Amino acid sequence: MIRPEGEIEYPPSEFIHMKASMLARLESLNSSTDNLMTIISRRLGAEQQEDFSKVEELTAQQDQLIKNMRKLARA
C-alpha cells in the first residue's frame, strides 16, 4: 500500500515502528492460521481415505504450524 506523503515519517517514530511490527506479526499469524486450516482439511481427507502415512505427515506439519503460531503470538 502506498501511503500519502503526509503520513510518512522519517525517521519512523517508535509508535510507527511498533505498529508495523505488530501488523507484520498479525499477517504472519493469519498466514499460519490459513496454512493450519489447509493442513487440517487435508488431514481429514487422508483420514477418510485411511492413508495413515499421509495422516502422520500432516499431523507433524500441523504440530509444527501450531508451534510457530505460539512463537508468533509470544513475540
C-alpha positions as CSV (number, residue, x, y, z in Angstrom):
1,M,0.0,0.0,0.0
2,I,1.4,3.4,-0.9
3,R,0.9,6.0,1.8
4,P,0.3,9.7,1.2
5,E,3.3,11.9,1.8
6,G,1.7,13.4,4.8
7,E,1.6,10.0,6.6
8,I,5.2,9.1,6.0
9,E,7.5,9.8,9.0
10,Y,11.3,9.7,8.6
11,P,12.9,8.5,10.8
12,P,9.9,6.5,11.9
13,S,8.7,7.1,15.4
14,E,8.7,4.4,18.0
15,F,4.9,4.1,17.7
16,I,5.1,3.6,13.9
17,H,7.8,1.0,14.4
18,M,5.7,-0.9,17.0
19,K,2.6,-0.7,14.8
20,A,4.5,-2.0,11.8
21,S,5.9,-4.8,13.9
22,M,2.5,-5.7,15.2
23,L,1.0,-5.7,11.7
24,A,3.8,-8.0,10.4
25,R,3.2,-10.4,13.3
26,L,-0.6,-10.4,12.7
27,E,0.0,-11.0,9.0
28,S,2.3,-13.9,9.8
29,L,-0.2,-15.3,12.3
30,N,-3.0,-15.0,9.8
31,S,-1.0,-16.8,7.2
32,S,-0.1,-19.5,9.6
33,T,-3.8,-19.9,10.5
34,D,-4.7,-20.3,6.9
35,N,-1.9,-22.9,6.4
36,L,-3.1,-24.7,9.5
37,M,-6.7,-24.9,8.2
38,T,-5.4,-26.3,4.9
39,I,-3.3,-28.9,6.7
40,I,-6.3,-29.9,8.9
41,S,-8.6,-30.3,5.8
42,R,-6.0,-32.4,4.0
43,R,-5.5,-34.5,7.1
44,L,-9.3,-35.1,7.4
45,G,-9.4,-36.1,3.8
46,A,-6.5,-38.5,4.3
47,E,-8.2,-40.0,7.4
48,Q,-11.3,-40.7,5.4
49,Q,-9.2,-42.5,2.8
50,E,-7.3,-44.3,5.6
51,D,-3.9,-43.2,4.3
52,F,-2.1,-43.5,7.6
53,S,1.4,-42.3,6.3
54,K,-0.2,-39.2,4.9
55,V,-2.1,-38.6,8.2
56,E,1.2,-38.9,10.2
57,E,3.0,-36.4,7.8
58,L,0.1,-33.9,8.0
59,T,-0.1,-34.3,11.8
60,A,3.6,-33.4,12.1
61,Q,3.1,-30.4,9.8
62,Q,0.1,-29.3,11.9
63,D,2.1,-29.6,15.1
64,Q,4.9,-27.5,13.6
65,L,2.5,-24.8,12.5
66,I,0.9,-24.7,15.9
67,K,4.3,-24.3,17.5
68,N,5.2,-21.5,15.0
69,M,1.9,-19.7,15.8
70,R,2.6,-19.9,19.5
71,K,6.0,-18.3,18.9
72,L,4.5,-15.5,16.8
73,A,1.8,-14.9,19.5
74,R,4.5,-14.5,22.2
75,A,6.7,-12.2,20.0
